[in-house]
Amino acid sequence: MNNTPMTSRERVARTLRFETPDRLPHDFPEPYGTDFAWINMSPSPDIRPSSGIDEWGAVWENIGVSILGEVKEYPLKDWRDIDQLVIPDVNAPHRWAELEGIRERTGDKFILASGVSMYERLHFIRGLTNMWMDIHDAPEQLGALIDVLVQQNVDAIKRYAALGADGLIFADDWGLQNQLMISPSKWRELWKPRYERVFRAAHDAGMFNFLHSCGYIVDILDDLIEIGLDAIHMDQQENMGLELLSRRFGGRITFYAPVDIQKTMIYGSLDDVRAYCRQMVSLLGRPGGGFIPRWYTDPAGAGHQREKINAMCEEFLRLEKTV
């Protein structure tokens, strides 16, 4: 019997395939360690600065203690100005220079590469209200702009795969607290086929698909699984319920998630945090895989106490030895 520990790369891949890794992979801060190496274009056309102007021309301002900013001035207020919109070139050599040799530098880590958002970037360009109106009033123009973002991801996938990346991730928060931001039917009409193009390109390149999406996304999670999503990175679960997520989606997708960042990590005791860790392992994971615990990387912005982060990481590490 071979007792040699798996590499991080193999461990994450086997979890995503439900092929029984030697332990739960995890993605934690120091001193707890991680099985992942995150990489990104430098600069990324999807950068979200805390302040300043991004490559698309959006003007950002900081929103307090968070590392995040929000857009205060949108570059495409009127579709008549579409020809003036600056579209960043994903293939520009300077974006990729720092990533040469990244496979060797990261060793046996699972390399997770950042793509370009295809919903959030649109409302950074158009403004959220304008974009919601576009879904009904200008679907062809909106679809053409989504296609630009699709192509950016497809081009990025080719370059990431050549560098030895293992997975692609981008961030599109689709949910409010109790429903999708737009109708599921419009999501299926405008975004589903375009997500499928990106997911297929990643799979064809030998890469896994990850999506960060918070809020209530139950209404489209079946669709995302159908078109090739391998892992859902969700920082909230209590608004949907661990039991519901387990019953409907457990064993069909991998959950890449911390303890719920809006409820238990804020209002729970240390014992509540540990108990929630146990529930996540029990309900979201399966014997073959399906769950990867992680931490929330902007603890100050979310109001997380270091003691609770420590309790979460330590409990998950303890549970790794029992699964």
C-alpha positions, 0 to 999 in steps of 0.5 A: 500500500502506498502511503506517500502523501498526495501533492497539493495539485493532486489532492485538489484535483481528486477532490474536484473529481470526487476521487477520494483525496488523502485529506481535505484540501484547504486554503488558509492564511499563514501559519495554517497553509494552503494547497493553492497558488493564486495567480493573475495577469499583471495588471489584470483588466479585471482589477478592482482598485480601492480608488483611482481609474481602471483600464476600462475608464471606471472611476473607483472610490474606497468604501472604508476599512475594506480593501475593496472600492466601488465605482462612482463614475461609469465609462459607458453611460450611453450605448451611442458611445460604445466605439469610445469604450477602451477595451483592454488587450488581454494578450498584451505581453506585459500582462504575462511577463511576471508569470513566466516560470510560475509552474516551477516557482509554485512547486506542487501547489494547485494553480488557480488563475483569475479570469475576467468577470462577465456580470460584475465587469458589465455593471462596472462599465454600464452601472448596475441600474443601466445594465438591468435595463439593458437586459430588456431594452438593449439585449443585443448590445449587452450580449455583444459586450458580454461576448468581449468578456467571453473572448478575454477569458478564452484568450486568458485560458490559452495563456494560463494553460500554457503556463501550467495553471490547473483552474480558472476562477472569476467573480460574479456575485449573482445573488441578493439575500433571498433571490437572484438579482435578475430573473433566472430566465434572463440569466439563461438567455444571456449568460448561460450560453456564454458561461458555457463557452468559457467553461468548455474552453477551460475543460478543453485546455485541461483546467477546472472551472471555479466561480465565486458567487455570493448571495442566493444562487440556488436558482442557477446552480443546477445550470452552472453544474450542467454547463461545466462548473466544477467548484462554487466559491461561496462565502455565504451559505446560511441564506440558502441553508447547508441542508438545502445545498447538501440535498440538492447539490451535494456530490455534484459540485465542490463547495470551496467555502469558509464559515458563513462570513455574514452570520456565524463568523460575525455573530457566532461564538468560537464554539458556534464557528467550530460547530459550523465547520463540522456541519460544513464537512458533514453536509457539503462534502462526500466520501470522495470529495466535494468540499474545500474549506478556505478563509475570507481574505478581507477579514477587516472589511468583513469585521472578522476577529482573528480569534474566530479565523484561528478557530475556523482554520484549526477546526477544519485542520482537525477535521481533515484527520477524521474524513 
